[in-house]
Amino acid sequence: MRAMRVGVWTILLIIVLLMIVLMLAGGGEYGGVIMIGPIPIVFGSNYKWAVFAVILTLILMSVAFVWMYSY
């Protein structure tokens, strides 16, 4: 049950962060990471957004691991 709650909150956090990033970007720039198992696929309209997406992914993954293993 706790894992389900963590998953829902993580997804909601990702959605909110994406909305904030899209509002601040304004110029049509984007970046993202798709995780397929242990293999990340990084994409972005330029280098800056791709790096930002990777950093954000690492932060969110770290938070998820802390939540999963703290219970």
Secondary structure, 3 states (H helix, E strand, C coil): CHHHHHHHHHHHHHHHHHHHHHHHHCCCCCEEEEEECCEEEEEECCHHHHHHHHHHHHHHHHHHHHHHHCC
